[in-house]
Amino acid sequence: MRRHPRRGEAGSQVTPSAAASAPSRRGAEAGRRIGVGLMYGLWRPRVLGAWRVPASGPVILAVNHAHNIDGPMLMGTAPRPVHFLIKKEAFVGPLGPFLRGIGQLEVDRTSTDRTAVTRALEVLENGGALGIFPEGTRGEGDFASLRGGLAYFALRSGAPIVPVAVLGSTERQGRLIPALPPLRSRVDVVFGDPFVAGDGSGRRTRTALDDATVGIQKRLAAHLENARRLTGR
């Protein structure tokens, strides 16, 4: 029997979500095709290092979050279908069934959402790719403040983490929506080398999670710095 994490154990405050069906791998593949059409139609993605993403097996893609298109952009440029943990506030009206249909995972950030945690672990147990914004919400996109959820999923599943930097234009001119890069502007998506979190002991204590989070933050920040240097952003 799968052990549910205790309240607060995953670090991100996560109550059972409304939708409890298993994430659809076929749906995530459909979402990837939609993402390809939208992202390449509206912007000019430049993808670097996609070959670093393991071709099979469980993997966690840890993405910085500065623009509203970061999730769809990764879905459209990653070499594999991705199941993202997305805040429940996005699952409103017709968008809710659509997001669930393309294999995305609803998460309540106000409490320990055991359903979301279980479903995310199912993605990894089934050899899928789980997308996470480790900062928890859109901000500067610099990985400066990480929640503990990423470390929990990595330690619990043993899946490698691939850091991803999505770097859009900082120019304000030409933006129809402030939270989006200007249409038809170049957006760089840079994949880093996969790494395994923790010290290899398999411990999932609070101390181990905290230590792993610190180590992950350093790796993600270093990748972001390298990505900016590589792309000139």
PEPE-V333528 format. One record per backbone hydrogen bond with DSSP energy under -0.5 kcal/mol. NH is the residue of the N-H (numbers start at 1). CO is the residue of the C=O. E is the energy in kcal/mol with one decimal. If there is no record, write none. Layout:
# PEPE-V333528
nh: {NH:NH}
co: {CO:CO}
e: {E:E}
This chain:
# PEPE-V333528
nh: {4:9:11:12:14:20:25:28:29:30:31:32:33:34:35:36:37:38:39:40:41:42:43:44:46:48:52:53:59:60:61:61:62:62:63:63:64:68:70:73:74:75:76:77:77:78:83:84:85:86:86:88:90:91:92:95:96:97:98:99:100:101:102:103:104:105:107:109:111:111:112:113:114:117:118:119:120:121:122:123:124:125:126:127:128:129:130:130:131:131:132:134:136:139:141:147:152:153:154:155:156:157:158:160:161:162:163:163:164:165:166:167:167:168:175:176:180:183:184:185:187:188:189:190:190:191:191:192:195:209:210:211:212:213:214:215:216:217:218:219:220:221:222:223:224:225:226:227:228:229:230:231:232:233}
co: {2:6:8:10:12:18:23:24:25:26:27:28:29:30:31:32:33:34:35:36:37:38:39:185:187:189:49:50:128:160:59:130:60:162:61:132:164:179:67:69:70:71:72:73:74:74:129:82:131:84:105:107:87:88:90:92:93:93:94:95:96:97:98:100:99:84:86:107:13:108:14:111:112:113:114:115:116:117:118:119:120:121:122:124:123:81:59:128:83:129:61:132:133:65:65:134:148:149:150:151:152:153:154:58:195:60:161:193:62:190:164:165:188:166:172:174:177:174:42:182:44:167:46:165:188:48:189:163:161:205:206:207:208:209:210:211:212:213:214:215:216:217:218:219:220:221:222:223:224:225:226:227:228:228}
e: {-0.5:-2.8:-1.1:-1.1:-1.1:-0.6:-0.7:-2.1:-1.8:-2.0:-2.6:-1.9:-1.8:-2.2:-2.7:-2.4:-2.0:-2.6:-2.8:-2.0:-1.0:-2.4:-2.3:-2.4:-2.6:-2.9:-2.2:-1.7:-1.7:-2.6:-0.5:-2.8:-0.7:-2.0:-0.7:-2.5:-1.6:-2.0:-1.4:-3.3:-2.1:-2.4:-2.0:-0.9:-0.7:-2.7:-2.6:-0.6:-1.9:-0.7:-3.4:-2.2:-1.9:-1.6:-1.6:-1.4:-1.1:-0.6:-1.4:-2.8:-2.4:-2.2:-1.4:-1.7:-2.4:-3.1:-2.2:-0.7:-0.9:-0.8:-1.3:-1.2:-1.5:-2.3:-2.6:-2.5:-2.4:-2.3:-1.9:-1.7:-1.6:-2.9:-1.9:-1.8:-3.0:-0.5:-2.6:-0.5:-2.9:-0.5:-2.6:-0.9:-2.2:-2.7:-0.5:-2.6:-2.1:-2.4:-2.3:-2.8:-3.0:-2.2:-2.2:-0.7:-3.3:-3.1:-0.6:-0.5:-2.8:-2.5:-0.6:-0.6:-3.1:-0.6:-1.7:-0.5:-2.2:-0.8:-3.3:-1.9:-1.3:-2.7:-2.7:-2.8:-0.5:-2.9:-0.6:-2.8:-2.1:-2.6:-2.6:-2.8:-2.5:-2.4:-2.0:-2.2:-2.8:-2.5:-1.8:-1.8:-2.8:-2.6:-2.1:-2.0:-2.4:-2.3:-2.3:-2.8:-2.4:-2.1:-2.6:-2.3:-1.7:-1.0}
